[in-house]
Each structure stands twice: as structure tokens, then as C-alpha cells.
């Protein structure tokens, strides 16, 4: 499946596309400035997936902080869901994190996001706690972790 797509890092030229995808995927999307800040953040890593024609279909942004890789955001275009793209992104993130000597991955996920939680559990993540009222709408986040090295 990976030969159907092009992978890249987030760059300033991607800001309009990633903001558009973010708005399609989330009720409370990150502002464009947040993505711009990630481009300039030395802790930040990113993976963008585009079709061969150039359409942005998915991305993930994560930080490497010592032994921890912290997933900040992941999104897949509604038209490209249930095709294994999110799993592909996560596996690519694990590879990148291991190369930078990360030992585990931490993430927060909405308690109501059963599709994402199912994927994370399939990948081996375990719930280690909760962050109360973590999201703008007051929803709690489930904190999950996976040992990768």
C-alpha cells in the first residue's frame, strides 16, 4: 500500500492543506498557527501522506522528548478511512521514534473515540490513566502508552 502514497515532513507549503484536512476531521481543529509552530519546534516530528496526485490524506505530529515519543495529533481524511492509513502512520512513527532512541509512545485520545482506541489497542497500547476535561468541549482523554524499545 505504501507505494500508492508519498511521505514527507510538514513544511510551510503544507499549512493550507493540513489546516483544511484538520477542519474536515475535527470539531475543534488546531489553528494554522499551531502547525506553523510545530515546523519550528526542535522537538517536533511529522509525517504527511499524500496521494501520488498530491492530495493530502493523512498526517501525524509527535514530539521526541528523551525516551518518550508523544503523539500530539493524527488525522486521516474521512474519504480515506478504514484503509489502514492510520496504522501505517503509527508504524512509521514508531520507526522514526526508535531511530531517535525513544523507548515508548504516549498519547491522549478522546474517551468517546472508539475507532482510535481500537486501533491503539491492536497496536499494543495500554490505558494508564485519564486527563479530566482535557478537550475544549470538556471531554476527558484516555492516556495510553506503548513500549517500543
C-alpha positions in Angstrom: 0.0 0.0 0.0 2.9 2.4 0.7 3.7 2.7 -3.0 0.4 4.4 -3.6 1.4 7.3 -1.4 4.2 9.9 -0.9 5.6 10.6 2.6 7.0 13.9 3.7 7.7 16.2 6.7 5.4 19.2 7.4 6.7 22.3 5.7 5.3 25.8 5.4 3.9 25.0 1.9 1.7 22.4 3.6 -0.1 24.7 6.0 -3.2 25.4 3.9 -3.7 21.7 3.1 -3.1 20.5 6.6 -5.5 23.2 8.0 -8.2 22.1 5.5 -7.7 18.4 6.5 -7.8 19.3 10.2 -11.1 21.1 9.7 -12.6 18.1 7.9 -11.5 15.7 10.7 -12.1 17.6 14.0 -14.9 19.7 15.5 -12.2 21.7 17.4 -9.3 21.9 14.9 -5.9 23.1 15.6 -5.3 26.6 14.1 -2.8 27.1 11.3 -0.5 28.8 13.7 -0.2 25.7 15.8 1.0 23.7 12.8 3.4 26.6 11.9 4.8 26.4 15.4 5.4 22.7 15.1 7.5 23.3 12.0 9.9 25.5 14.1 9.8 23.3 17.2 13.0 21.2 17.5 11.1 18.5 19.5 8.5 18.1 16.8 8.5 15.4 14.1 5.8 15.0 11.4 4.7 12.6 8.8 2.4 13.7 5.9 0.8 11.2 3.5 -0.2 12.4 0.1 -1.6 10.5 -2.9 0.6 10.3 -6.0 -1.6 13.2 -7.3 -0.7 15.3 -4.4 -3.8 15.2 -2.2 -3.1 15.3 1.5 -4.9 12.3 3.0 -3.3 12.0 6.5 -0.7 13.3 8.9 0.7 12.8 12.4 2.7 15.1 14.5 4.7 13.9 17.5 7.4 15.1 19.8 10.6 13.2 20.8 11.5 14.1 24.4 14.2 11.9 25.8 12.9 8.3 25.9 9.4 9.4 25.1 7.6 9.9 21.7 4.4 11.8 22.4 1.7 11.7 19.7 0.2 15.2 19.5 -2.2 14.8 16.6 -3.1 12.3 13.9 -5.8 12.6 11.3 -6.9 10.7 8.2 -9.2 12.2 5.6 -12.8 10.9 6.0 -12.7 9.7 2.4 -9.6 7.6 3.1 -10.5 6.0 6.5 -10.7 2.2 7.1 -7.9 1.6 4.6 -5.1 1.0 7.1 -3.6 4.5 6.7 -3.7 5.4 10.4 -2.0 2.1 11.2 0.6 2.8 8.5 1.2 6.3 10.0 1.6 4.9 13.5 4.1 2.2 12.4 6.1 4.8 10.5 6.1 7.0 13.7 7.4 4.0 15.7 10.3 3.5 13.2 11.2 7.2 13.4 11.0 7.3 17.2 13.1 4.2 17.6 15.8 5.7 15.4 15.9 8.7 17.8 16.2 6.3 20.7 12.7 6.7 22.1 11.6 3.8 24.2 7.9 4.3 24.5 5.0 6.3 22.9 2.4 8.2 24.9 -0.9 9.6 23.6 -4.2 11.1 24.6 -7.4 10.0 22.9 -11.0 11.1 23.5 -12.8 8.7 25.7 -15.6 8.6 23.0 -13.2 7.8 20.1 -13.8 4.1 20.0 -12.3 3.7 16.5 -9.0 5.2 17.5 -8.9 3.4 20.8 -9.4 0.1 19.0 -6.5 0.8 16.6 -4.3 1.8 19.5 -5.2 -1.4 21.4 -4.5 -3.5 18.3 -1.0 -1.9 18.2 -0.5 -2.8 21.8 -1.2 0.4 23.7 -2.5 0.2 27.2 -4.5 2.7 29.1 -2.5 4.2 32.1 -4.9 6.9 33.2 -7.2 9.8 32.3 -7.0 13.6 31.9 -10.2 15.1 33.1 -11.8 17.8 30.8 -8.8 17.6 28.5 -10.6 18.7 25.3 -12.2 22.1 24.6 -15.7 20.7 24.9 -14.9 19.3 28.4 -14.5 15.6 27.3 -12.0 13.5 29.1 -8.9 12.0 27.5 -7.7 8.5 28.0 -3.9 8.3 28.3 -2.3 5.4 26.6 1.3 4.1 26.4 3.2 1.6 24.3 6.8 0.3 24.9 8.6 0.4 21.5 12.2 -0.4 22.5 
